[in-house]
Amino acid sequence: MVEGKVCDEWNRTSMIACILANSNRDPKKSKAFTMSDFHPLLKSKTDDVIHDNKEGFRQLKKLFTKDNPEVIKGNRIVEE
């Protein structure tokens, strides 16, 4: 029930932000905004998701094997 209330509030907030952004944009220079551009709970259509499992495993292997010249320190990857 709480999730529904939060989603409903974000629906209204994102609609207001969408209206404000579209009323202040230059139609010749940019495309129209949608509610999903401002709604943090809606999934974006342009998510960077790897759908090929083999490619995902290759990237994980590259990240976590000893052959990798990059080392994870804290929250960032540092080349040594």
N, C-alpha and C positions, 0 to 999 in steps of 0.2 A: 504494500500500500504506500509505503514511503517512497519507493522507487518510482511509482506512478506519479506521485505528487512532484518529485524532483524533475522527472521527464516533462511533465506538463509545464512546470515553471520554465524549464529550458526551452520548450517549444515557443512560449510567449516571448522570452528574452531574445531568442535567435530570430524570431519574426520581426521584432522591433529593430534589431541591429541590421537585418537584411533590408528593411524599408529605408532606414537612415543611409546605409551605404549606397543603395541604388539611387536614392534621390540626390546624392552628392557626387556621383561618379560621372565621368565624361563618357557618354555612350559611343563616341567615335574611337576612344582609346582603350576601353576595357569591356569585358563581357559582363553580363548581369550576374549579380551575386544570388545565391540560393540560401535557403535556411540552413542547409547542411554545412555551408561554409562557416557558420557561427555556432553550430550545435555540437558541443563536445561529446555528447553521448551517441550521436549517429555515426555509423561507420562511413568512412570516406571511400569513394569509388577509386581513388588513386593511391590506395595503400601499397607500400612497397613489400609485397609478399612474394616469396619464392614458392611457386607451385610445383616445381620439379624437385622431388625428394633427393635425387642424385646430386643436383647442384647444391642443395642445402647441406648434404653430408660432406661434399667437397669443401665447402666454406668452413664448416665446423672442424674438419680434419686439418685444414690449413691453419685455423686459429689455435688449435690445441695440441699440435704435434711439435716435436723438437726441431723439425726442419724449418719451422717458422722463425724468420729473423726478428719478428715483432714480439715484444714481451708485454704482458698486461701488468701495469703498475697502478694500483688504486682503481680508478674508474676509467682510465684512458689507456690506449695502446701506444707504446713508445718503441721506436726502432732503435736497436743497439748497434 
